[in-house]
Structures are given as structure tokens and as C-alpha cells.
């Protein structure tokens, strides 16, 4: 299964998602901020990133720009799982998808844990 980097500022959600991913056989490293996410990525070399866009200090988009600036991380699948409604972010989807390589936009209120796990499995390069 995948080495998953989970960037989620809400500790309860991070624990819930992390436990679900581990139960599904994945290895999980969690970070609450963009800076901690970059440091964790450097330490663990993730195969999939699950990212909340609303982060403290730096946004998820700022994280993505820095993350994608590293040659070794340009092809790592990033799944955005966020509280930001799709309608509010619709015009930026092209930027996320084309320029920053986001593979899926999952709106938290409408995405079950089962769907999150399915997306991680689908976008894991080891199973592709």
C-alpha cells in the first residue's frame, strides 16, 4: 500500500483519516501545516499526498507550489480534501489540476472515508 502524507490542520480529522488509512494498509505521516508538510515529505518520500487547502500560516496552494518546485516530487499524486466548497474554488480548479498536478478535489462534507480510501488506492503509483 501507499506511503501517505496527510496534511490536515484539524487534529480530530487528521486522527480519523489517519486511522482509516492505516486500517486500509497504508503508512501515514500527518502534518498540520504547510511547512511541516514539506519537512515530512522530505523525510518520508510520500507516494500520495492528501491536502487540506485551508492551512494556518501558508495555504494549501502555497504548499503545492513549494512541493512541486522539487524535481523528485513533481509526479507525486496530490488529492485535495477540503472544506472549501467546489463552487468557491471552481475557477482555480484548472490551476490546481493543470499547473499543480492535483488529481482529485474532494469536498469534505460530501466525501466519505470509503471514497477517500478509494481515491488513495486509485492514485497510488504502486497499484497503477
N, C-alpha and C positions, 0 to 999 in steps of 0.2 A: 504494500500500500504506500501512500504518499507521505512525504515529509511536508507537513502543512505549517505555514506561518500564518497565524491568526492575529490580525491587528484590530482589536476591539477595545474601546475605552470603558465600556460598561462591564464591570467585573462580574456581575451576575450572568450576563450574556456570554462573556468570554468563558466562564466556567461551564455553562450549559453547552455551548458549541464545542468547546474543547473535549468535554466528556463524551459527547455524541461522536465526534471524530475518532477519538481513541477507541470507543466501543466498536466502531466500524473498522478498526485495524490500522488507523493512521497514527503517525507520530506527530505530535503537535507542540509547537512553541508559540506562546502567546506574548503579545506586546500591547501596551495600552496607548502608545504614542507613535508618531511617525519616526522620530529619532530612535526610539527603542526598536522599532520595526526594521530599520536599516541595519542597526547593530546585530539584531537577531538573524537577519538574512545573511549577513557576513559570517556569522558563527555557524549556522546550521545548513546553509545552502538548500533552501526550500525547493520543492518540486511544484507546489501550488501555494498561492497567497490568497487568503480571504481577508478583504479590507473593508472597513467602515470608512466612509468619506468624511464624516464629522469627527474630527480628532481635536484634541487640545493642542494649542501652540501652532501646529502646522496641519494643514488639511490633508485629506487622503490624496488629493490631486498633487499637492506638493511632494508627498511621499512617492507617488508614481513617477514624477519627473526625476527625482533623485534615483529611485530604484532602477529606472530604465536607462539612466546615464552610465551604469556599469555594464560593460560588454557581456559579462557572464550571466547577467540577469535579464537580458533583453527578451528571451524567449520563454521565460517562466510564466505560466498562466496565472492571471490575476482575476479573481472573482470579486466583484464589488457586492457586498451585502450591507445595505444601508437603510437608515430611517428617512432619507431624502426621497420624497415621492417622485416617481418617474416623470410626471408632468412638469415638475420644477426643474428637472435635470435634462429634459428631452433634447434641448439644443446642444448640450455638451456631450451627449452620447457619442456623436461622431468623433469628437476629440478623444474620449475615453477608448473607444473601440479602435479607431484607425491609428492615432498617434501614440497612444499609451498601451495598446495591446490588451485591453480588458476583454475577457472572454464572455462574461455574463454580468448582468445588472439585476440583482435580486433585492426586491423591496421587502424589508423585514416583516412588516405586518401581513404580507401575503405569501411568505415563503416558509414552508415547514422545515423542520430539521431533516426530514426524509429527502426533500428537494435539495437542500444544501448538500447533503451527503452524495446524492446522485450527481450533482454538478462537480463536486470534487473528484469523484470517481471518473466522470466523463472527461475531465480536463487534465487528469494525471498523465503525464507523458509516459510513465512506465506501463500504463494499461492501454495506451493508444495504439 
